[in-house]
Amino acid sequence: MASWDVSAVGRWLETAGFEDLVSRFENEQIDGEVLHRLTLEELQLLKIPLGRGKKLLDAVTELKAHQRMSQPRSTWSAGDAKRLPPLISPSSDMASACLCQVILLMGPPGTGKSTLGNRLAEKMGGEHFDLGEHLRSEGKSGQPQTMLLNFLGAAVEKGKKRAALGLGPHMAFINGFPRMMDGFEFWEELEKVVKPSLVLVLEAPDDVLKARVIDRARPDDQKSFEERLTFYRRQTDPVITAFHDTGRTRFIDATGSIEFVEASAIFHLQTAVLFACGQPEIYGKVCDEVVDLGLPYQVTCLDVAEVLGDSQVVVDKILSVVRERPGSVILLKGFPRTQEDLKAWRLVEVLMVLDFDSKMDFSGYFTRGFKDAGPATRNTVSQLIRSCQPLHVAVPFAATGLLRNWMDAARYIQWWDPSKFESFQPQYAGYLKDQVAKHKGMPSLYVRPSDSPPLDAWLFWLTHLLHAGSYETYCDKVLHRMVGPLPPPVSSGLTKTLERKKFAAVTGKMLLDSDALASAPLAFVDGLASLHNAGLFPMSDPRALCFGSSEPGSIANELMLLLALYYRRFLIVMGEAGEHSKAGPSAEMDWIWHAHTTHPAVYADDCRRLFGHVIPHIPCKRSDAPVGEEKDEGQVAMGQLNKLMRSKLQALATKEKAKLEKATLWPFRDSKLGAEDDIITLGCFIPGGDREWLSGKIRSVDASIGEALSRSLKEPLAWECPLSTAALQRDPDLVEVIVRLLSGETLLEKVMTRDTKIAEIERLLRSTGGEREDLKFFVDGAQLASTDTIGETDVVNGAVINMVRVKKPKPKPKPVAVVRAVSSDSDDWRCTCFTNACIFHVLKSGRQVSTKMQDLQEGDLVHTGSTELENRFRRVTRIWRCPVPKHKAFTVELRPGCRLTTGHPVQVAGHWRRPESCGKVEETQEPFVYTLELEGHVDTVLVGRDEKKAMMCAALGVYCGESFGWNLFTRKTRPCDSLSCKKCEVAVVPSLNFATVTPDMLEVKYAPY
């Protein structure tokens, strides 16, 4: 609490129920430190009522107690609070920890935890404990805590057997526990039970997860997805935060393939080592002092002097210890002892060598040298070890994921056009505002997106994240919450099938320069060109790099792991250099840095753990850039690191020549597009979009994307592409629709979404072309139904829709007006309903369309008339078709497109009234009338042709006041999604049939709710 700033205090007041005090606290600049020591007398000076002040102090006291017990949540805030000791100490039972390593798999429903657990257990020779699966098999009789303890006990026994055979620890992957803080605390209090060493947290937007859950249809998915997700956000998120505060969480992007997710997990399980060698009197004293000061969590020290034997024996024993510490960093004190030890070292990459005047040859290693054991040396070594802590993001796969997502987005939109980029901002701002609103009241200050962003919002978001200072200010001043990580756009990968949502545009001052997006792919271009210059073709082709990076042992996988190693070293050098150094990333590192910063809160937390402050990303700040003045120490160190890295890249190209040749045969090109895929791919990185020019350039380099990118940097004037007003490729979810008469006359030529129905095309032709006759539509001679979608026809393959006009029969005479109205106490048949003339406003594919009653379907999202954004649309759960005796009913037309039966409640000036009190009653021909039932408890619907003039009408389940009473129509047949809804307990009567309403049913008076 003490580290909170004023905005953090305001957010806590909102979640704690003290919204009325936020502005007062902001005016008085009350931060966490002041809040921590507030007294009742001070609150009274602020003119806060006595009772309200006491309640506030009680809440503060409760918060203090909670934070003492479960660690401060500074991880996701802007504070740099000092981290307390780990909440769960791994030293409680080190013997068990050596025998069995527990890895937790956590994340929302649908992220693939079970699948990942099974694959990791198989690959690493371990075991996967899926609590959910055990509970499903044992039913209510199973107790989660008992099941966990039984599993852990058995796992330790298996570890003992492995130890007896000289093997590594037993790997136990646990999924489904703990789900709440009480389970976390239960496990923490068990002193002699092995604790989790790592927590792998799988993340994806809610819409992606919901689509997966619906697709897999597992027994435990019968609960509503929203209910399970809400439980996770409110109950499980705090558990993840508690684990995160001890430094053991690792985050994985779960939107990709299972191979991508598995590769990210295995990366997090890798162990890094540090050598500390040379003069024993120097390294011994320094290492001992650093250890006494306290090592970061998941950094351990192994005294190699205690290990006896020749070089091979010592290395084998060290590697057995390394296997016992997955995902950690091990400081090898006193190793290597000799050059022979160094030659015998294998398998595990050395992150850094701390050389205390050893006189050994460490060429090819990332080394820092020391001559004495003074305080300055101790402090430097302590800081270096701190900066070697593992990262919370799997950076090599975050980098290839970002590269893939960029290509998926850039091909469908004119990213090089500044005017286009400017037009993206309102949708981007609206999208972020919507994501923050959906997390209102959630405990975390870090908002994970609920929806996959549209293409335009995604491109602006990526660009904004690369300007870290601007983004942090925007989140702090405008959103008041940090939002991230950047998920794939709607058009990318698995998200192509998601509903395209439109977010309310938010206008405002331009956040970035209009050419900022056109500069975004430069880091990709520089990085890929550098790989090409190192001889790593075809890894300089972004498609090949993305295709093979998740395959263990492939050249793409080896390359990305090598770049990840140097990215960690790059961060170490940046930390050493300090904020005032001109040091920056090399061409090979910048795009990986970009990927790390697209997880803004996690990146900031990584920096604070490693260096104590955030290293801001500055676009185009290059270490390689020529400078006109003497280089500072940071630039010199970065230059040395870059030289070492490039020698390793060239060595990899030479060593793995056969693998590179094999990679040229990978099917990374889109077989459907053929050579056109090369043109589109190049156009994702060279601004302009002129396909003819790009085609000529790709032919000039024998279809080598890496060579093209390399030349574009060496010969910039020769590689300036003419500007095009069209995107490189049409979005696959969009189709060009052409409607023609048999005479050949074109009536409509428009790009539409694949899920557009023929009925919508007909409505468009009537509204824009003035069509009055009956219309029939044909594709290749086959007639189309009004419910057919474009995606189901050959229109997607370029076929034209032919339209035929059919003359309408003569219209029937208009119904004769009747002067009398039916009173509310009439014995005549009465069913308060909608007629066929009613027009509703339905949300389809992110667009609002007008829909007549006879075209309305169960499952449609109808406009409720609510002014609250989250309640504006509700799904139709039931449509009751009610036959009318003699096909005649008394109706009132209140607006064009709003004809209701008499007695149907309609809201006028904020009051419920009967239609007959607002307009003329007519006897009209109505074979059927309709009653609607909506999901949840927003039981109103907007009816009328013109949305602005439409009327708000009652659906089933709404009480309209004393004049209507607690009648039949205040009931519903289906409950809302909440498990314990008091209203549903009274209002829901599943046995009711609104299709056959009888006078007896209308006489019943129902209980109020």
GIZI-V870168 format. One record per backbone hydrogen bond with DSSP energy under -0.5 kcal/mol. CO is the residue of the C=O (numbers start at 1). NH is the residue of the N-H. If there is no record, write none. Layout:
CO|NH, CO|NH
This chain:
1|4, 2|33, 4|32, 5|9, 6|10, 7|11, 8|12, 9|13, 10|14, 11|15, 12|16, 13|18, 14|17, 18|21, 19|22, 21|25, 22|26, 23|27, 24|28, 25|30, 26|29, 29|31, 31|35, 32|36, 33|37, 34|37, 35|38, 39|43, 40|44, 41|45, 42|46, 43|48, 44|47, 47|49, 49|53, 50|54, 51|55, 52|56, 53|57, 54|58, 55|59, 56|60, 57|61, 58|62, 59|63, 60|64, 61|65, 62|66, 63|67, 64|68, 65|69, 66|70, 67|71, 73|76, 74|77, 87|89, 88|90, 89|92, 90|93, 91|94, 93|97, 94|98, 95|99, 96|100, 99|170, 100|102, 101|103, 101|172, 102|104, 102|197, 102|198, 103|174, 104|106, 104|200, 105|176, 106|202, 108|111, 112|116, 113|117, 114|118, 115|119, 116|120, 117|121, 118|122, 119|123, 120|124, 121|125, 121|126, 127|129, 127|173, 128|130, 129|131, 129|175, 130|134, 131|135, 132|136, 133|137, 134|138, 135|139, 138|141, 139|142, 142|144, 143|147, 144|148, 145|149, 146|150, 147|151, 148|152, 149|153, 150|154, 151|155, 152|156, 153|157, 154|158, 155|159, 156|160, 157|161, 158|162, 159|163, 160|164, 161|165, 162|165, 162|167, 163|166, 170|101, 170|172, 171|127, 171|173, 172|103, 172|174, 173|129, 174|105, 175|131, 180|183, 180|184, 181|185, 182|186, 183|187, 184|188, 185|189, 186|190, 187|190, 189|191, 190|193, 195|102, 198|104, 199|201, 199|250, 200|106, 200|202, 201|252, 202|108, 203|254, 205|209, 206|210, 207|211, 208|212, 209|213, 210|214, 211|215, 212|216, 213|217, 218|221, 219|222, 220|223, 224|228, 225|229, 226|230, 227|231, 228|232, 229|233, 230|234, 231|235, 231|236, 232|236, 232|237, 236|239, 236|240, 237|241, 238|242, 239|243, 240|244, 241|245, 243|246, 243|248, 244|247, 248|199, 250|201, 251|394, 252|203, 252|254, 253|256, 257|261, 258|262, 259|263, 260|264, 261|265, 262|266, 263|267, 264|268, 265|269, 267|270, 269|327, 272|330, 273|351, 273|352, 274|332, 275|354, 276|334, 276|335, 277|356, 278|280, 279|282, 279|283, 280|284, 282|286, 283|287, 284|288, 285|289, 286|290, 287|291, 288|292, 289|293, 290|294, 291|294, 296|299, 298|329, 300|331, 301|303, 302|304, 302|333, 303|306, 304|307, 306|308, 310|314, 311|315, 312|316, 313|317, 314|318, 315|319, 316|320, 317|321, 318|322, 319|323, 320|324, 321|324, 322|325, 325|328, 328|272, 329|300, 329|331, 330|274, 330|332, 331|302, 331|333, 332|276, 332|334, 332|335, 333|304, 333|305, 335|276, 338|342, 339|343, 340|344, 341|345, 346|348, 349|273, 349|351, 352|275, 352|354, 353|355, 353|368, 354|277, 354|356, 355|357, 355|370, 356|279, 360|362, 362|365, 365|367, 366|353, 368|355, 374|378, 375|379, 376|380, 377|381, 378|382, 379|383, 380|384, 381|385, 382|386, 383|387, 385|388, 386|389, 392|251, 393|395, 394|397, 394|398, 395|399, 396|400, 397|401, 398|402, 399|403, 400|404, 401|405, 402|406, 403|407, 404|408, 405|409, 406|410, 407|411, 409|412, 410|413, 411|729, 413|415, 414|417, 416|418, 417|421, 418|422, 419|423, 420|424, 421|424, 421|425, 422|425, 424|428, 425|429, 426|430, 426|506, 427|431, 428|432, 429|433, 430|434, 431|435, 432|436, 433|437, 434|438, 435|439, 436|439, 437|440, 439|442, 445|447, 445|482, 446|448, 447|484, 450|207, 453|490, 454|458, 455|459, 456|460, 457|461, 458|462, 459|463, 460|464, 461|465, 462|466, 463|467, 464|467, 466|468, 467|471, 468|472, 469|473, 470|474, 471|475, 472|476, 473|477, 474|478, 474|479, 475|480, 475|481, 482|447, 485|487, 489|492, 492|495, 493|496, 494|497, 495|498, 499|501, 505|507, 513|516, 515|519, 516|519, 516|520, 517|520, 517|521, 519|522, 520|523, 521|525, 522|526, 523|527, 524|528, 525|529, 526|530, 527|531, 528|532, 529|533, 530|534, 531|536, 532|535, 536|539, 538|541, 540|542, 541|544, 541|545, 542|546, 543|547, 544|548, 545|549, 548|551, 548|557, 550|552, 551|554, 554|558, 555|559, 556|560, 557|561, 558|562, 559|563, 560|564, 561|565, 562|566, 563|567, 564|568, 565|569, 566|570, 567|571, 568|572, 569|573, 570|574, 571|575, 572|576, 573|577, 574|578, 578|581, 585|623, 585|624, 586|589, 586|590, 587|591, 589|593, 590|594, 591|595, 592|596, 593|597, 594|598, 596|599, 598|485, 598|486, 599|603, 600|604, 601|605, 602|606, 603|607, 604|608, 605|609, 606|610, 607|611, 607|612, 607|613, 608|612, 614|616, 617|468, 617|619, 618|621, 620|622, 621|585, 632|636, 633|637, 634|638, 635|639, 636|640, 637|641, 638|642, 639|643, 640|644, 641|645, 642|646, 643|647, 644|648, 645|649, 646|650, 647|651, 648|652, 649|653, 650|654, 651|655, 652|656, 654|657, 656|660, 657|661, 658|662, 659|663, 660|664, 661|664, 662|665, 663|666, 666|668, 669|671, 670|673, 670|674, 673|676, 674|677, 675|678, 675|679, 676|680, 677|681, 678|682, 679|683, 680|684, 681|684, 682|685, 682|686, 685|687, 686|689, 687|721, 688|724, 689|691, 690|694, 691|695, 692|696, 693|697, 694|698, 695|699, 696|700, 697|701, 698|703, 699|702, 701|704, 703|705, 704|708, 705|709, 706|710, 707|711, 708|712, 709|713, 710|713, 710|714, 711|715, 715|718, 715|719, 716|719, 717|720, 719|721, 722|690, 731|734, 733|754, 735|737, 735|752, 736|738, 737|750, 738|801, 739|747, 739|748, 740|803, 741|744, 745|741, 745|747, 748|739, 750|737, 750|752, 752|735, 753|756, 754|791, 756|790, 757|760, 757|761, 758|762, 759|763, 760|764, 761|765, 762|766, 763|767, 764|768, 765|769, 765|771, 766|770, 774|806, 776|804, 777|784, 778|802, 779|782, 782|779, 785|788, 786|759, 788|758, 789|792, 790|793, 790|796, 793|796, 794|797, 794|799, 795|798, 800|802, 801|740, 802|778, 803|742, 804|776, 806|774, 816|923, 821|823, 823|826, 831|833, 833|901, 834|930, 835|838, 836|853, 838|853, 839|944, 840|842, 840|851, 841|863, 842|844, 842|849, 843|861, 844|847, 847|844, 847|849, 849|842, 851|840, 852|855, 852|856, 853|856, 857|860, 860|862, 860|876, 861|843, 862|874, 863|942, 868|871, 869|872, 872|864, 872|865, 874|862, 875|877, 875|935, 876|859, 878|880, 878|933, 879|881, 880|882, 880|931, 881|883, 882|929, 883|885, 884|887, 885|888, 887|926, 889|891, 889|924, 890|902, 891|922, 892|894, 892|900, 895|898, 896|945, 897|839, 898|894, 898|895, 898|900, 899|835, 900|892, 901|904, 904|915, 905|954, 906|908, 906|913, 907|952, 908|911, 911|908, 913|906, 914|917, 915|918, 915|919, 920|893, 921|818, 922|891, 922|924, 924|889, 924|926, 927|884, 929|882, 930|834, 931|880, 932|956, 933|877, 933|878, 935|938, 937|939, 938|940, 939|955, 941|953, 942|841, 943|951, 945|947, 946|949, 946|950, 947|950, 951|943, 951|953, 952|907, 953|941, 955|958, 958|960, 961|964, 961|965, 965|967, 966|1006, 967|970, 968|971, 969|957, 969|958, 972|989, 978|981, 980|982, 981|985, 982|986, 983|986, 983|987, 984|988, 987|972, 987|989, 989|992, 993|996, 995|883, 998|1002, 999|1003, 1000|1003, 1000|1004, 1001|1004, 1004|1006
